[in-house]
Amino acid sequence: MKPRRWILPALVVAALVATVLAYRHPAVMIQLSEQVWSCFG
């Protein structure tokens, strides 16, 4: 069975949209940075 060629581009677009939406909410980015920082602390 041939792989569908639209799956990978659709996943890339979905990831980019999710990133843009996350940057629109500063609280999300602050929480994410605190979680990453806690890995090193």
Secondary structure, DSSP 4 states (H G I P E B T S, - for coil): -PPPTTHHHHHHHHHHHHHHHHHT-HHHHHHHHHHHHHHH-
